[in-house]
Every structure is written in structure tokens, then in C-alpha cells.
Amino acid sequence: MKNILKAFVLSLGVGLLSIGLAAQTTARYDQQIQAKVTQELAQKKQFRNLQASVEDGIVTLTGNVDLYQQELDAAKKVRKTDHVQGVRNMIAVGGASVSDATLTAKLDRGLYYDRIGYDNQFNFVTASVQDGVVTLNGVTRTDVGRDSALGLVNTTPGVKDVVNNIAVAPTSFADDAIRIRAMRAIYRDPVLGRYAIDPARPIRIVVENGKLQLYGVVDSTMDKQIAGIRAGSVFGAFSVQNNLEVAGKS
């Protein structure tokens, strides 16, 4: 029993000694990190209102930037500095003062038109805003679509913070085939074809693991019903959920 106790005390002592040495090793670079980070921030105009303090290799960033993306970029830049163990991001986003309603409308328009000519009709992303904090929800066909939506929001004046709840659909040749069939079935219909003309008004076709969902806004209840019928005829779809909204109706 005594031997076990001695071994435990010895291992505990070695562990504490290792932690102490690691802290000392990390701390000895603090001045070097401070000088390097301060120099790098001063070289960028958008970072000149930022301050950095360093303790045990952890950099704390404070100050103000104009855009949310600049806050992310500053932390990313500092994190790449030699010997930095972590970044505590306390930067505030100032810039333009925009009401939540105005910001929501601007983001909605931008997201509607995002990635025109690529997989625009296969992505569905919505933005809600409260006190400048944007929450993104929806599904994109690829991570490129998700990152494009995030990039658009992050660089919009008035955005203070972003909560990213966008899901990326699983990679699947079968799902891609369903997307193409659904797009042809819907947009080749003589009643629904007009929704393909304006890229801000496509009927969004979201497919995940064979489950087909429709999103967007149509002009009438009849259009919604026809879209549901066309989607229901798509070969390979395990289920169809018609989430289309009718203009003027909640």
C-alpha cells in the first residue's frame, strides 16, 4: 500500500512539474508574441483600432472593426503567429448602424441571388436578425454554397455576429439525379416555367438522402399544388414535402 502511495505522489509531482515547466516555456515567448502581433495588426488599416495583450501564449484581442469578417480575419491572422497557443476574441463590431428589418431585407435579397448559374436552385438559406446578430438556417447542396452564403453575410455592414446553422447535404449521386429530375419536372411545366426566369424566385429543390423538399414563394395556391404534384412524380424520391409559401399568406 505504501509503495502505491509513493508511486502516486511521485507521478503527481512529475505531472505538476511538467505543467509548471510548460507554463514557463509558453510564458517566455509572451513579449515576442506581443511585439509580433502588434506589428502585424498595425500593417492592416482595418486592424489599426485593435489592441492585443498576451499571457502564457494566449492572445486577447480588443478594440473595434467595421465588419464582422474583419473580426474573424484578425483572429485568424493572430492565430498563425509563432508560439501563439490560443486567441481570446473580444473584438467589437462597430461600423454602420442598420435596423434589424433593413438588414434582414438586404440579406434576403443577397441570399436569393447568391451563386446564380451554379446550384442556386438547390440551396435554401434564410437569415433572421436580432440586435444585429444574424442566424442562418437552411440546407446547401455543397460546402461551397454554405461558404458562399457565409461570406456574403460576414461582409455585410451592420452584421455584428453570425450563428451558422446551415447544413450541407450528404454527397450522393442518387440525390443529384433526383435534383435534376425534379428541376426538369417543375420548370418544364407550362404553369411553373416562369419561376425559372427570375433567379431570385426559383422554387428551391432540397434533397437529402432521397427526401425531396420544396421551398420558396409562389404566386398562388394552384402553383403550390402543381409543384407538389410534379415533385411527387419524380422517380427515386422516397418522400416529398411541399414547404412552398403562397405570396401574401403567412
C-alpha positions as CSV (number, residue, x, y, z in Angstrom):
1,M,0.0,0.0,0.0
2,K,2.9,2.3,0.9
3,N,4.6,1.7,-2.4
4,I,1.3,2.5,-4.3
5,L,1.0,5.8,-2.3
6,K,4.6,6.7,-3.0
7,A,4.1,6.0,-6.8
8,F,1.0,8.1,-6.8
9,V,2.7,11.1,-5.0
10,L,5.7,10.8,-7.4
11,S,3.6,10.8,-10.5
12,L,1.6,13.7,-9.2
13,G,4.7,15.6,-8.6
14,V,6.1,14.9,-12.0
15,G,2.8,16.0,-13.6
16,L,2.8,19.3,-11.7
17,L,6.4,19.9,-12.5
18,S,5.6,19.3,-16.2
19,I,2.7,21.7,-16.2
20,G,4.9,24.3,-14.5
21,L,7.7,23.9,-17.0
22,A,5.2,24.1,-19.9
23,A,3.7,27.3,-18.5
24,Q,7.2,28.8,-18.1
25,T,8.2,27.8,-21.6
26,T,5.0,29.3,-23.0
27,A,5.2,32.5,-21.0
28,R,8.8,33.2,-22.0
29,Y,7.5,33.9,-25.6
30,D,4.9,36.5,-24.4
31,Q,6.9,39.6,-25.2
32,Q,8.0,38.2,-28.6
33,I,4.4,37.4,-29.4
34,Q,3.2,40.8,-28.2
35,A,5.7,42.6,-30.4
36,K,4.9,40.4,-33.5
37,V,1.1,40.6,-33.2
38,T,1.2,44.4,-32.6
39,Q,3.4,44.8,-35.7
40,E,1.1,42.6,-37.9
41,L,-2.1,44.4,-36.8
42,A,-0.6,47.8,-37.4
43,Q,0.2,46.8,-41.1
44,K,-3.5,46.4,-41.9
45,K,-5.7,49.6,-42.0
46,Q,-8.8,47.7,-40.8
47,F,-6.9,46.4,-37.8
48,R,-5.4,49.6,-36.5
49,N,-8.0,50.1,-33.9
50,L,-7.2,46.7,-32.3
51,Q,-5.1,46.0,-29.2
52,A,-3.5,42.8,-28.1
53,S,-2.4,41.5,-24.8
54,V,-0.6,38.2,-24.2
55,E,-0.4,35.9,-21.2
56,D,1.0,32.4,-21.3
57,G,0.8,32.4,-25.0
58,I,-2.9,33.3,-25.1
59,V,-3.6,36.5,-27.1
60,T,-6.6,38.6,-26.1
61,L,-7.8,40.9,-28.8
62,T,-9.9,44.0,-28.1
63,G,-11.0,47.1,-30.0
64,N,-13.3,47.8,-32.9
65,V,-13.7,46.8,-36.6
66,D,-16.2,47.9,-39.2
67,L,-17.2,44.4,-40.5
68,Y,-17.8,41.0,-38.8
69,Q,-15.5,39.4,-41.4
70,Q,-12.7,41.7,-40.2
71,E,-13.1,40.3,-36.7
72,L,-12.7,36.8,-38.0
73,D,-9.7,37.7,-40.1
74,A,-7.9,39.4,-37.2
75,A,-8.3,36.3,-35.0
76,K,-7.2,34.0,-37.9
77,K,-4.1,36.2,-38.6
78,V,-3.0,36.2,-34.9
79,R,-3.6,32.5,-34.5
80,K,-1.0,31.9,-37.2
81,T,1.7,33.8,-35.3
82,D,4.6,31.7,-34.0
83,H,4.2,30.4,-30.4
84,V,0.6,31.6,-30.0
85,Q,-1.4,29.0,-28.0
86,G,-4.8,30.5,-28.5
87,V,-6.8,33.6,-29.2
88,R,-9.5,35.2,-26.9
89,N,-11.5,37.3,-29.3
90,M,-13.1,40.3,-27.6
91,I,-13.3,42.5,-30.7
92,A,-16.5,44.5,-31.1
93,V,-18.0,45.1,-34.5
94,G,-18.9,48.8,-35.0
95,G,-19.4,50.2,-38.4
96,A,-22.7,51.2,-39.9
97,S,-25.9,51.2,-37.7
98,V,-28.6,49.2,-39.5
99,S,-32.0,48.3,-38.2
100,D,-32.8,44.6,-38.0
101,A,-35.6,44.9,-40.6
102,T,-33.4,46.7,-43.1
103,L,-30.6,44.2,-42.6
104,T,-32.9,41.2,-42.9
105,A,-34.3,42.5,-46.2
106,K,-30.8,43.2,-47.5
107,L,-29.5,39.7,-46.6
108,D,-32.6,38.0,-48.0
109,R,-32.1,39.7,-51.4
110,G,-28.4,38.8,-51.4
111,L,-29.0,35.1,-50.5
112,Y,-31.7,34.8,-53.1
113,Y,-29.3,35.8,-55.8
114,D,-26.2,34.0,-54.4
115,R,-24.5,31.6,-56.7
116,I,-26.7,32.2,-59.8
117,G,-25.7,29.9,-62.6
118,Y,-24.3,27.2,-60.3
119,D,-26.5,25.4,-57.7
120,N,-28.7,28.3,-56.8
121,Q,-32.0,26.4,-57.1
122,F,-30.7,23.6,-54.9
123,N,-29.8,25.8,-51.9
124,F,-32.2,27.2,-49.4
125,V,-30.8,29.6,-46.8
126,T,-32.7,32.0,-44.6
127,A,-31.5,34.8,-42.4
128,S,-33.1,36.1,-39.2
129,V,-31.7,39.1,-37.3
130,Q,-32.0,40.3,-33.7
131,D,-29.9,43.2,-32.5
132,G,-27.5,42.8,-35.4
133,V,-26.9,39.1,-34.7
134,V,-27.7,37.0,-37.8
135,T,-28.9,33.4,-37.5
136,L,-28.6,31.4,-40.7
137,N,-30.7,28.3,-41.3
138,G,-31.2,26.0,-44.3
139,V,-29.5,23.4,-46.4
140,T,-27.0,23.8,-49.3
141,R,-26.0,21.2,-51.8
142,T,-22.3,21.6,-51.1
143,D,-20.0,23.3,-48.6
144,V,-19.1,25.8,-51.4
145,G,-22.7,27.0,-51.3
146,R,-22.6,27.2,-47.5
147,D,-19.3,29.1,-47.5
148,S,-20.7,31.5,-50.2
149,A,-23.7,32.3,-48.1
150,L,-21.5,32.9,-45.0
151,G,-19.1,35.1,-46.9
152,L,-22.0,37.2,-48.1
153,V,-23.4,37.7,-44.6
154,N,-20.0,38.2,-42.9
155,T,-19.1,41.1,-45.2
156,T,-22.5,42.9,-44.9
157,P,-22.3,46.2,-43.0
158,G,-24.4,46.1,-39.9
159,V,-23.8,42.4,-39.1
160,K,-22.5,42.1,-35.5
161,D,-22.3,38.4,-35.2
162,V,-23.3,35.2,-37.1
163,V,-24.9,32.0,-35.9
164,N,-24.3,29.4,-38.6
165,N,-27.0,26.6,-38.6
166,I,-26.6,25.8,-42.4
167,A,-26.4,22.1,-43.1
168,V,-24.6,20.7,-46.1
169,A,-26.5,17.8,-47.8
170,P,-24.6,14.5,-48.0
171,T,-22.7,13.8,-51.2
172,S,-24.8,11.5,-53.3
173,F,-25.1,10.7,-57.0
174,A,-28.6,9.4,-56.3
175,D,-29.6,12.7,-54.7
176,D,-28.1,14.7,-57.6
177,A,-30.1,12.6,-60.0
178,I,-33.3,13.4,-58.1
179,R,-32.5,17.1,-58.1
180,I,-32.1,17.1,-61.8
181,R,-35.3,15.2,-62.4
182,A,-37.2,17.5,-60.0
183,M,-35.8,20.6,-61.7
184,R,-36.9,19.3,-65.1
185,A,-40.4,18.2,-63.9
186,I,-41.1,21.6,-62.3
187,Y,-39.5,24.1,-64.7
188,R,-40.7,22.3,-67.8
189,D,-44.3,22.6,-66.6
190,P,-46.1,25.4,-68.6
191,V,-47.5,26.9,-65.5
192,L,-44.3,26.8,-63.4
193,G,-41.8,27.6,-66.0
194,R,-41.9,31.4,-65.2
195,Y,-40.3,30.8,-61.9
196,A,-37.0,29.9,-63.6
197,I,-36.8,33.3,-65.3
198,D,-36.1,35.4,-62.3
199,P,-33.2,33.9,-60.3
200,A,-34.5,35.5,-57.1
201,R,-37.6,33.4,-57.3
202,P,-36.7,29.9,-58.0
203,I,-38.6,27.0,-56.4
204,R,-35.8,25.7,-54.2
205,I,-35.3,21.9,-54.5
206,V,-33.6,20.4,-51.5
207,V,-32.7,16.7,-51.5
208,E,-31.2,14.8,-48.5
209,N,-30.9,11.0,-48.6
210,G,-33.7,10.7,-51.1
211,K,-36.1,13.0,-49.3
212,L,-37.3,15.8,-51.6
213,Q,-38.4,19.2,-50.1
214,L,-39.6,22.3,-51.9
215,Y,-39.1,25.8,-50.6
216,G,-39.7,29.3,-51.8
217,V,-42.6,31.6,-52.6
218,V,-45.2,31.1,-55.4
219,D,-47.9,33.3,-56.6
220,S,-50.9,31.1,-55.9
221,T,-52.2,28.1,-54.1
222,M,-52.6,26.4,-57.5
223,D,-48.9,26.9,-58.3
224,K,-48.0,25.3,-55.0
225,Q,-50.3,22.3,-55.7
226,I,-48.9,21.8,-59.2
227,A,-45.3,22.0,-57.9
228,G,-46.2,19.4,-55.3
229,I,-47.7,17.1,-58.0
230,R,-44.7,17.5,-60.3
231,A,-42.3,16.7,-57.4
232,G,-44.4,13.7,-56.4
233,S,-43.9,12.2,-59.8
234,V,-40.0,12.3,-59.6
235,F,-38.5,8.8,-59.8
236,G,-36.3,7.9,-56.9
237,A,-37.6,10.3,-54.3
238,F,-38.6,8.4,-51.1
239,S,-40.8,11.3,-49.9
240,V,-41.9,14.8,-50.9
241,Q,-42.5,17.7,-48.5
242,N,-44.1,20.8,-50.1
243,N,-42.9,23.8,-48.0
244,L,-43.7,26.4,-50.6
245,E,-45.4,29.5,-49.4
246,V,-48.0,31.5,-51.2
247,A,-47.4,35.2,-51.7
248,G,-49.4,37.3,-49.3
249,K,-50.1,34.3,-47.0
250,S,-48.2,33.5,-43.8
